[in-house]
Amino acid sequence: MRHFLNYGWSLLGGLVALLLIYFYDGALQLPEWSTKGSLRLAFNLSAWDWYFLLDMLLILPVVRILMRQAFSQESVEFETYKDKALRLHHADVQANHKNRAWSANGVTVNPWEFRYTQTQSYKGAADCGFNIFKNLCLNLLIVLFGPLWLIYALIKRSRHRKSL
């Protein structure tokens, strides 16, 4: 059951990439969109478009399983400009204290600064957005060059097994 769910999830991500390719290629068109505002689709599939569809259905799930690290959802840990400014401010305060050894005595701080573990920024949204964009780009590349990615993944996997 888990494999079917993984397959369905990879097809869903690949479908977005495939639709982008089809719209760019002209295989999928919205002919009456500008005039009537209806959402009727017109398909004009060529041999290349069938190749892209087969890549998405057969090769994309296999490559996603073989190359799990490339599609991981782990946080990238971007440092936002607010986090960097706060870190540099702390370093500046520590480097330029006067009169005696460092202590909390006489140091003025912003009482709101330590209310949260991080500065209020778009850090989590940036990580999520980056992962979505990265996975979309990888799906696009795999749908376009599926057999090459599959060969690369199989060679990488066989070398890894030989080294163990």
Summary of the structure (lengths in Angstrom):
residues: 164
radius of gyration: 25.0
end to end distance: 29.9
largest distance: 78.1
contacts: 365
relative contact order: 0.15
helix: 60%
strand: 2%
